[in-house]
């Protein structure tokens, strides 16, 4: 999609589906270089992080 959304895609209802991340802030002692502030604890797949398309309330989505 772009440089900021890896493996993302746009659904028919206009929502961008992408992975979401649970992060922990590192202590100053854990940071090894500039901008080394976070540790990724868990990755939530985009399909699990957002409401399913079938449950979308968008009037542009055709229901089967």
C-alpha positions as CSV (number, residue, x, y, z in Angstrom):
1,X,0.0,0.0,0.0
2,X,2.7,2.5,1.0
3,X,5.9,2.8,3.0
4,X,4.0,2.9,6.3
5,X,1.5,0.1,5.9
6,X,3.3,-3.2,5.2
7,X,1.0,-5.9,3.7
8,X,-2.0,-3.7,4.1
9,X,-5.0,-3.5,1.8
10,X,-8.1,-1.3,1.3
11,X,-11.5,-3.0,1.7
12,X,-14.7,-2.1,-0.2
13,X,-15.9,-0.2,2.9
14,X,-12.9,2.1,2.7
15,X,-11.1,0.6,5.8
16,X,-7.4,-0.1,5.5
17,X,-6.6,-3.5,6.9
18,X,-3.2,-3.9,8.4
19,X,-1.4,-5.6,11.2
20,X,-1.5,-3.8,14.6
21,X,1.2,-4.0,17.2
22,X,1.3,-4.2,21.0
23,X,4.5,-2.5,22.1
24,X,6.3,-2.0,25.4
25,X,8.3,1.2,26.0
26,X,12.0,0.3,26.8
27,X,13.8,1.7,29.8
28,X,16.7,4.1,29.0
29,X,19.1,1.3,29.9
30,X,17.5,-1.0,27.3
31,X,17.7,1.5,24.5
32,X,20.9,0.9,22.4
33,X,20.7,3.6,19.8
34,X,18.7,6.8,18.9
35,X,15.0,6.1,18.3
36,X,15.2,2.7,20.0
37,X,12.2,3.2,22.3
38,X,9.9,0.3,21.8
39,X,9.8,-3.5,21.9
40,X,7.1,-5.3,19.9
41,X,5.4,-7.6,22.3
42,X,2.7,-9.0,20.0
43,X,1.5,-8.6,16.4
44,X,-2.2,-8.8,15.8
45,X,-3.1,-9.8,12.2
46,X,-5.3,-7.2,10.4
47,X,-8.1,-9.6,9.8
48,X,-8.3,-10.1,13.6
49,X,-7.8,-6.5,14.6
50,X,-10.8,-5.0,12.7
51,X,-14.5,-5.7,12.4
52,X,-15.2,-8.2,9.6
53,X,-16.4,-6.9,6.3
54,X,-19.6,-8.9,6.7
55,X,-20.4,-6.8,9.8
56,X,-19.6,-3.4,8.2
57,X,-22.2,-0.8,8.5
58,X,-21.0,1.0,5.4
59,X,-24.0,1.5,3.0
60,X,-21.6,1.0,0.0
61,X,-20.9,-2.6,0.9
62,X,-23.2,-5.0,-0.8
63,X,-24.6,-7.6,1.6
64,X,-24.9,-11.2,0.2
